[in-house]
Amino acid sequence: MIDKKRAIQKISLSLLLLSVVFLYVLASLKPAAPEYYAEGTHIDFFGADLWRVTENVNDTHIKHYRDRVHPLFSLAATTPTVLLKQALACDNNACGLRIYQVLFGTLGLFFFVLILHEVSPRPVAVVLPTALLFCSSAAWRVWSYLPETSLYAFFSINLAIYLFLRFQSQEGRIASGIASFSGTITNGGLGLLLQFFSLKDDRRKLVKCVAATLGMLVVLALVQRNIFPTSVPFFDLAEVGEEAKYINTDVSELPWRTLDFVLSPLVLPWPLPLGDSFSSIAMLKAFFGNFGGQGRRALLGFFILAILFGFVVFQCRRAFVDIWKKQDVSTPEAKQIVMVRSLVIFIAAQYLLHLIYGDMPFLYAMHFFPGIIIVLTYFAAKQLPRLYPILVTLAVVATQEMNAGLYCFLFPR
């Protein structure tokens, strides 16, 4: 009877949280201006592919060829968007984008908050300011607004982590792996890491888990191809060479890309004139060249977080103590350590990847920045229980001060 009452309470609280997040997303996220994603637009926001993603989520005449690197995007993101458009009796691209934005913004934030609650010793005092910090960040402000695959990737990564933390079964690990792969192939590395560190002591079960994950991905990709005939499956090796055009081997950009990876997800990059091509070096030179009063206040927030991140980097070594020893991963704390190990390696891999891949790291901020915040919360909230909420709250105030003004300048309505 007690267990049933607790279950009802948990479900009720989860539904309440989902409702609150939904109302926040609905009220705070404004639809992108049509001129930003209209066919033939020449506006280049951080290398984003705005027009193509708009057409993909609305399932118009454009080919779904980027499914080769976003394995299940059309199946998992386009399908519910199109079905909800039909249910709501709207047939234009703006409506489809709004549905996509609200649906995956709500679900992504919902699972993100649940993860913070799982790893936090003080749910209210820690989760609320941390969630506000993320919602004040440039990563959320930009990529929840502009039509890109990043918002679905944010949702799928958080879903993968939450499934891993909450379910002990082999089916739960497989579902977690599929969720991580569904956003991008590289994000699938997180799912594989979670499976590896939780099953490394049972190699047969590990092999079966990985094989089942990849097998289900192939089946779902074929279902996707059946629904969307122009979809290119992720296992089509003939298309691999196409990704070479996104490789940047300019060594002079490496320091700027590093700074971009660290700074831009938090503080909105200063915009170049609309229509110009964005790169890490050009963007950050313009950013620091225009660093006025608001910027100085935001820099305070950045330094506060730099101190916390420095503390976290120092603490990360604890997650790798006795990494190869046989361990019981059935307890919540053990699963959280596995999660932290996997996220640290995944974030490092994302950094190395985006030193050379893509126009700039900020384009992929929603793939790695939530993981940074989760790792920060895991260590700092436990080691600095009194100081952490205060520091994060100060960082939220400073970050909002900077990003609010630049956001309105970059995306005027």
N, C-alpha and C positions, 0 to 999 in steps of 0.2 A: 504493500500500500504506500509506504514511504517512497520507494523507488519510483512508483507510478506518479506520485505527486511531484517528485523532483524532476521527472522527465517532462511533465506538463509545464512546470515552471521554466525549464530550460527552453522548451519550444516557444513558450509565450514571450520570454525575454529575447529570443532570437528573432521572432517575428516583429517585436517592438523595435529592435535594433535595425532590422531590414527596412521597416517603415520610416524610421528617422533618417537613415542613409538615403533612401529613395527621395524623401522630401527635400533633403539638402541638395542632392544632385539636381533634382528638378528645378529648384530655386536658383542655384548658383551657376549652373552650366548653361551658357547661352549658345544658341545655334550659330555656327560659323557663317560669316557673310557670304552670300552666293558668289560674289566676284572672286573669292579665294579658291573656289573649287570648280568653277565653270569650265566647260570644255575649251581648250585652247589658251587657258590662263598662263601667264608668264611669271606669276609671282612665285618665288622660290623661298619657302619658309624652311630653313635649316635642311634643305635637301629632301623635304617631304614630298610624297607622291600623292597630292591631294585629289586631283581629278580622278586618277585611276581607282583609288580606294572608294571614293564617292560612287563611282559607277559599279564597283564590285559589290558593295554592301546593298546596293539597290538592284543588283542583278540586271543591269541593262545590257546593251549590245557588246560591251567590252569583254575581251577574253580574260579568263581567270588563270592567267599563266603564272602569276606569282605564288600560286599554291605549291610550287616546287620548293619554296623556302618557308612558306607558311602552310604547313601540311594539311591542316583541317580548317582553315579560315573560312572558306566558302561554305562548308557544311555547318560549322558551329556558329559563325557570325552572320553570314548572309541569309541562311535559311530562316532563323527566327526573326530577323529584321523584315524580310519579305512577308512572312506570315502575319506579323503584327501590323504591317502596312495594310494588308488585306482586311484584317479584323477591324482596323480603325478607319477603313474606307478612305485612305489617302494614297495618292499615286505619284507624288513628285519626289525628287531627290532630297529636298530639304527635310521632308517628313521622315524619310528613311534614315537620314543622318541623325536626326533628333532621337529616333527610336534606338538606333545603334549606340548613341552617346549615353542616353539615360539607362539603357539596359545593362551595358557592360561597365559603365561608370558606377552604377549602383552595386552590381554584383562584385566587381573588383574591390571597391571600398569595403563592402560588407565582409568579405573573406579576409581582407587585410586587417580590419579591426579585430576580427575573431582570432587571428594569429597573434596580434599584439596582446590580446587578453590571455591567450594560452601561455605566453612566455613572460608575462609580467607578474611580479609579486604583489603589486598594488594596482588593480585594474583601473579604477577611476582616476587616481592621481597621476598615473603614467600613461594610460591609453589615450585619454582625451587630449592632452597637450601634444603627444606624439602624432596622433591622427591629424590634429590641426597643423602641425609642422609640415606633414606631407601635403595636405591640401593647400598650404601656402606656398609650396615649392614651385619652381618653374616647370619641373617635370609634369606635375598634375595640371597646372594652370594652362600650359600650352597644349599638351597631348590629350587632354580631355575636351579641348575646344576644336582643334584642327582635325579634320577627318584623316586618320591614319590607323594602321593596324596596331599601333602601340597600346591603345585602350583595351583591345581584346587580349593582347599579350600580357598586360597588367593583370587582367582577370584570370587568365589561364595559369599564370605562375602562382598567384595566391591560392587558387583552387587546388593546384598540385600540392603545395606546402600544407594546406589545411587537411586535405585527404590523408596525407602521410601522417600528420600528427594525431588525427582522430581515429584512424582505422589500423588495426594490427594485422589484419588478414592479408593474404597474398593478393586477393582481388583489389584490396585498397591500394596496395603498392602499384599494381598494374594500372588502375584508374589514375593514380597520381602521375605515373609516367606518361600516359596518353595525354593527360591535361597539359603537362609541361611541353610535350612535343607539338601540341596542336597550334600553338602560337608561332613558333619558329623552330627550325631544326636545331639551331644552337641552344635555344632554351631547353630543348629536350635533354641537354647535358645535365641540367639540374635534376630531372627525374631519374636519370641513370645514376647520378651520384647518390641520391637518396636511397635507391635500391642497393647500390654497392655497399655503402657503409652500414646498412641495416641487415644485410644478408652475407657479408664477406666471410662469416664463419661457417656458412653452409653453401658451398659453391654450386652444388647441384640445384638447390632452390633458387639461387641467384641467376643461374643460366636459364632456368625455366621462366623466371619472372621477366627477364630481359627479352627472351624469345617471344613470350606471350604478348608483351607490350608492343614489340615491333610487328608481330603478326597481326594484332588488332589494328594497328595503325595502317598497315597495308590494306586490310579489309575495309576500313572506314574511308581510306583514300579512294578505293575502287567504287564504293557507294557514292562518294562525292563526285567522282568522274561520271557516274551514271546520271546524277541529278544535274550536274553542270558539265556538259560535254567538252567545253573548252578548258577545263581544269587540267593542269599539268601535274601529275603525281610526283611526290617528293623522291620516289625511287627511280625516276626516269633519268638515268645517268647521261643520256644524250644532251641534257640541258645544263649539266654542271658547268661547262665552260662559259656559260653566259654570265656567271657570277664574277668572272675575272675582271670585267669592266668596272666593278665597284672597288677594286683593290687600288690603294694609294700607297706608293712606295717613296714618296717625298720625305726624306729623312728630316728636313728642316721643320716639318710640321709636328714631329713627335712630341717636343716639349709643350706645344700649344694644345695638342690633342690630350695630353695628360692633364693639363690645367682645365680643359673643357670637360673632361670626364669627372673631375673633382668638383669644379665650381658650378658649372651650368645647370645641373639638375636641381640645385637649390636656388640660385639667384638668376633671374631671367636674363639671358644674353641681350646685350644692347643691340637693337636692330640696325642693320644697314638700310639704305634706301630700298624700298620695295622694288623688286625686279632684279636686284643684284644677286649674284651667286654667293651663297654662304660657304664659308670654310671656317675651321677653328681659328686659324691665325688672323683672318680678317675680322671675324666677329669679336674676338677678345681684344684686339687692338682698338677697335671702335668702342668696345665696352669700357676699357680702362681710360680711354681718351675722353669719355664723357661721364666719368665717375664723379657726380656732383654730390650735393648734400644728402639726398636720399641714399645714394650709393654708400656714403660713409657710414650711415646708420645700418645699412644692410651688411656692410663689411664687419660691423661689430657682431651681428648674428652669425656671420660666417666664421669668425674667429672663435666664438663660443662653441660652435659645433666642431670646429677643427680640434679644439681641446678634447671634446668628448670622443671624436673619431680617433684622435691619437691615443687616448686611453683604451679605446676598443681594440685598436691594432695591437697594442701592447698585451691586452688580455686574450687576444685570439689564440695565442700559443697554448692556452689552457684547454682549448677545444681539441687540440691534437695530442694531448698527453695520453700515452698508452693507446694510441690509435690502432695498433695492430694486435693488441691483446684481445682475447675472446671476451665479449661483453654481452650482457643481457640488455636488449633494446626494447623490452616490453613495457618499461616504466615511462611515464611522461617526460621525466628529466633526461633519461637516456635518449629518447627520441628527439628531444630538443637539441642535445649535443650533436646528434647526427645531422639534424637540420642546419645547425651553425657551421659544422665542418663543410657540409655540401655547399652552403651559400658562400662561404669564404672562398672556396676553390672556384665556384661559379663566377663570382664577381671578379676575381683575378683573371679568369679566362676571358670574361667580357672585356676587361681593360686591354688585354693583349690583342684580342680580336679587333677592337675598334681603334687601335693604334694605326691599323692599315686598311680596315674595311669600312666602306661607307663614306659619305661626305664629311660627317663629324659625329663624335660620340653622343652629343645631345639628342640627336635623332632617335637614339635607342635608350634614352634615359629611363623610360618606364619599364625596361627589361631588367635593369640592375639596381636602380635607386631604391625601390621598395625593399629589396634584400638588404641593402646597406642600413636602412632604417630598422629593419627587424633585428639584425645583428647588433646594432647600436642599443636597441631596447633590451635585448637579452642580457648584455653585459652591464651596461651603465645603470640600468634601473635596479639591478641586483647589488652591484658594488657601490653605487652612490644613491641609495634610496631616497635620501632627503634632498640632495643637491640636484639630482637629475630633473625632476619636474620644474624646478625654478629655472635652470639653465635652458631647458627646452622652451619654456614659456617666453623667456627673453628672446630666444632665437626666433620664435614665431612672430613676435611683435616687430622685430627688425626686418625679418624676411618679408612680411606683409607690407611694411613701409616701402620697401624697394620695389617689390613685384607689382603692387597694385598700380602705381603710376606708369611703369613701363608696359604693363599689360594693356592699359587703356591706350597708350601711345601706339603700340604695335598692332593692336586689333581694335581700331576705333569703330564705333557703331553709330 
